[in-house]
Amino acid sequence: MKLLKTIFVSLFLFGFVSCNMVSEPNDNQTLALLALSLPQPVNLNFEALANGQTLVTNADVTADSRAVRFRDFRFYVSEVKMVRADGSTADVTLLADNVWQSNGVTLVDLETTQTTETNSKVTGTVAAGSYTGIKFTVGVPESLNHLDRTTQISPLNNGAMYWSWTGGYKHAKIEFSLNTQSNWTSLHLGSTSCSGAPNYGNCANKYRANIALSGLTNQNNQTVSMSLDQLIKDHVPGAANVSCMPGGADTNCQPLIRSFGLNATSGAMDSSISQRVFSLK
């Protein structure tokens, strides 16, 4: 009788262990497949460096071997994509917090002179996969660019980032002085030559920079670095305040606009010009 019980118990335990040994790998495979199907987080950290040092606004810094003081440094980021090794892309869905991100647009704010709050992050999710680069646009997409900003949620309700006269947003707002806080240069990128009032939906000159960067190492914690040395390279300040609005009216402004890879006159991406401001690190 004891022998039969022993055999029965042994067979039961063997069957139990065998089932676990068979089912456990299947469970692991299922979990692995599930993990591969879930969206992956994307966290991009934007920084601006002057001579390798992090930008501090309202203070003198050295960039392009010159003393410069920034009083504003803000720009919109949209149309973020992850790039695979074969060149194909996957759209990044930006997480809406209705403060810095909404409607697929992020306001990157690296200054503390105009506002006390700052934002250096672009966050979202992307389809699972292996990626080697990123693409993004500096600016607000055309479909959103001509909204009534007074009825929008943040960050598209920001009055400082809007041109009422052209019914559109300032894609970038960067202001600095190379003359000891006098003769300020105001680089305001935004679409111009717009028609179709009151919505101004057709703009001939976009001034919306499309940036493509390779060398992605960690999409969940990747730094996008901006070189202020390269931004102000070849820029000669005027004898008075210089308003660098798009259109190329002031030749002093053209190097600043071209640093984004944009044609200074047409506002289109120019294949003969390489953007020199952004890189991954």
C-alpha positions in Angstrom: 0.0 0.0 0.0 2.8 2.4 0.9 4.5 1.5 -2.3 1.4 2.4 -4.3 1.1 5.7 -2.5 4.7 6.5 -3.2 4.4 5.7 -6.9 1.2 7.8 -7.1 2.7 10.8 -5.3 5.9 10.5 -7.5 3.8 10.4 -10.7 1.8 13.4 -9.5 4.9 15.5 -8.7 6.5 14.5 -11.9 3.5 15.6 -13.9 3.3 18.9 -11.9 6.9 19.7 -12.5 6.7 18.7 -16.1 3.8 21.1 -16.7 5.7 23.9 -15.0 8.7 23.2 -17.1 6.7 23.3 -20.3 4.5 26.2 -19.5 7.1 28.5 -18.0 9.0 29.1 -21.3 5.7 29.6 -23.0 4.8 32.2 -20.4 8.1 33.9 -20.9 7.7 34.0 -24.6 4.2 35.4 -24.3 5.5 38.2 -21.9 8.3 38.9 -24.3 6.0 39.2 -27.3 3.7 41.4 -25.2 6.5 43.7 -24.2 7.6 44.0 -27.9 4.1 45.0 -28.9 3.7 47.8 -26.3 4.7 51.4 -27.1 8.1 52.4 -25.8 8.8 55.7 -23.9 10.6 58.6 -25.6 12.4 61.2 -23.5 14.4 63.9 -25.3 16.3 66.4 -23.1 17.2 69.6 -24.9 20.1 71.7 -23.9 21.8 74.8 -25.2 25.6 75.1 -24.8 27.9 78.1 -25.1 31.5 77.0 -25.4 30.5 73.7 -23.8 28.7 75.3 -20.9 25.0 75.2 -20.2 23.2 78.4 -21.2 22.3 80.8 -18.4 20.2 83.7 -19.6 20.6 87.2 -18.3 24.3 86.5 -17.7 27.4 86.9 -20.0 28.6 83.7 -21.6 31.2 83.0 -24.2 30.1 81.7 -27.5 31.9 81.8 -30.8 34.8 83.3 -28.8 32.7 86.3 -28.1 30.9 87.6 -25.0 27.1 87.2 -25.4 24.1 87.6 -23.2 20.8 85.9 -24.0 17.5 87.2 -22.7 15.1 84.8 -24.5 15.5 81.3 -25.8 12.2 79.5 -26.6 11.0 77.4 -29.6 8.3 74.9 -30.5 9.0 71.3 -31.4 6.6 69.1 -33.3 6.4 66.2 -35.8 8.8 64.1 -33.8 9.8 60.8 -35.4 12.1 57.9 -34.6 14.3 56.7 -37.5 15.2 53.0 -38.1 18.4 51.8 -39.6 16.8 51.4 -43.0 15.6 55.0 -43.0 11.9 54.3 -42.3 10.3 56.3 -39.5 7.8 55.9 -36.7 5.7 58.8 -35.3 6.2 59.7 -31.7 3.0 60.4 -29.8 3.7 63.3 -27.5 2.1 63.0 -24.0 -0.2 65.9 -23.4 0.2 67.7 -20.1 -1.6 70.9 -21.3 1.3 72.9 -19.9 4.3 72.3 -22.1 2.8 69.8 -24.4 -0.6 69.6 -26.2 -1.8 68.8 -29.7 1.4 67.1 -30.6 3.5 70.3 -29.9 6.0 71.0 -27.2 7.3 74.4 -26.1 11.0 74.1 -25.1 11.8 77.0 -22.8 15.5 77.4 -21.8 15.3 81.0 -20.5 14.6 82.4 -17.0 14.6 86.1 -18.0 11.1 86.4 -19.5 9.5 83.6 -17.3 10.6 81.7 -14.2 9.4 78.3 -15.4 11.6 76.3 -17.8 11.1 73.2 -19.9 13.8 71.2 -21.6 11.9 67.9 -22.2 10.0 66.4 -25.0 8.2 63.2 -23.9 6.1 60.7 -25.6 5.8 57.1 -26.8 6.7 55.3 -30.0 6.0 51.9 -31.5 8.3 49.2 -30.3 11.4 48.8 -32.4 15.1 49.6 -32.8 16.0 53.1 -33.7 19.2 54.9 -34.8 18.1 58.5 -35.2 15.4 61.1 -34.7 13.6 63.7 -36.8 11.6 66.7 -35.5 10.4 70.1 -36.7 11.3 73.4 -35.1 7.9 75.1 -35.2 4.2 74.7 -35.1 2.6 72.5 -37.9 0.7 74.3 -40.6 -2.6 72.8 -39.5 -2.2 74.5 -36.1 -0.2 77.6 -36.9 -3.2 79.9 -37.5 -5.4 79.1 -34.6 -6.8 81.8 -32.3 -4.3 81.4 -29.5 -6.6 83.0 -27.0 -8.9 79.9 -27.2 -6.1 77.3 -27.1 -4.7 75.3 -24.2 -1.1 75.7 -23.2 1.5 75.9 -24.8 -0.4 77.2 -27.8 -1.9 80.1 -25.8 1.4 81.8 -25.2 1.1 85.4 -26.3 4.9 86.0 -26.4 5.2 83.2 -29.0 2.5 84.6 -31.4 2.4 87.1 -34.2 -1.0 88.8 -34.3 -0.1 90.6 -37.5 0.4 87.4 -39.4 -2.0 85.2 -37.5 0.6 82.6 -36.6 3.1 81.5 -34.1 6.8 82.3 -33.6 8.4 79.0 -34.2 11.4 80.2 -32.4 12.1 83.3 -30.3 15.8 83.8 -29.5 17.1 87.2 -28.4 20.7 88.1 -27.4 23.2 90.9 -27.3 26.9 90.9 -28.4 27.3 94.5 -27.3 27.1 94.5 -23.5 23.4 94.4 -23.3 22.8 97.0 -26.0 21.9 96.5 -29.7 19.9 93.4 -29.1 19.4 90.9 -31.9 15.9 89.4 -31.9 15.7 86.2 -34.0 12.0 85.4 -34.5 11.3 82.6 -36.9 7.7 82.3 -38.2 5.8 81.8 -41.4 5.3 84.8 -43.6 3.6 85.9 -46.8 0.4 84.5 -45.6 -3.0 85.0 -47.2 -6.6 83.9 -46.6 -7.7 86.2 -43.7 -8.9 85.8 -41.0 -7.1 82.4 -40.7 -4.1 83.2 -42.8 -3.9 79.5 -43.8 -1.6 79.9 -46.8 1.9 80.9 -46.1 4.4 81.0 -48.9 7.4 81.2 -46.6 7.3 78.5 -43.9 10.5 79.1 -41.9 9.9 75.8 -40.2 13.2 73.8 -39.8 13.1 70.0 -40.3 15.9 68.5 -38.3 17.3 65.0 -38.8 19.9 63.6 -36.4 21.7 60.3 -36.4 23.5 58.5 -33.6 20.6 57.8 -31.3 21.8 55.8 -28.3 18.9 55.8 -25.8 15.5 57.0 -26.9 14.3 57.0 -23.3 17.0 59.4 -22.2 18.6 61.1 -25.1 20.1 64.6 -25.1 19.6 66.9 -28.0 22.3 69.5 -27.8 22.2 73.0 -29.4 25.5 74.8 -30.1 25.2 78.5 -29.4 28.7 78.9 -30.9 27.3 77.6 -34.2 24.1 79.6 -33.9 25.7 83.0 -33.8 28.7 82.1 -36.1 29.2 84.8 -38.8 26.5 87.0 -37.2 27.6 90.7 -37.0 25.5 92.8 -34.7 24.1 96.0 -36.1 24.7 99.5 -34.8 21.3 99.4 -33.3 18.7 96.8 -32.3 18.3 94.2 -35.1 14.9 92.6 -35.6 15.6 89.3 -37.4 12.2 88.6 -38.8 12.1 86.2 -41.7 12.5 87.5 -45.2 16.2 88.3 -45.2 15.8 92.0 -45.1 18.8 92.4 -42.9 21.9 90.6 -44.1 23.2 90.4 -40.5 20.3 88.0 -39.8 20.9 85.6 -42.6 23.6 83.5 -40.9 21.3 83.0 -38.0 18.5 81.7 -40.2 20.8 79.6 -42.2 22.2 77.9 -39.1 18.9 76.0 -38.9 19.3 74.8 -42.5 16.8 77.3 -43.8 17.1 79.5 -46.9 17.1 83.0 -45.5 14.9 84.4 -48.2 12.4 81.7 -49.0 12.1 80.1 -45.6 12.4 76.6 -47.1 14.8 73.9 -46.1 17.8 74.3 -48.4 19.7 71.2 -49.4 22.8 73.3 -50.1 22.8 74.4 -46.4 23.5 72.0 -43.5 21.9 72.9 -40.2 24.7 73.3 -37.7 23.0 73.9 -34.4 21.5 70.5 -33.3 23.3 67.3 -32.5 22.8 64.2 -30.3 25.0 63.4 -27.4 
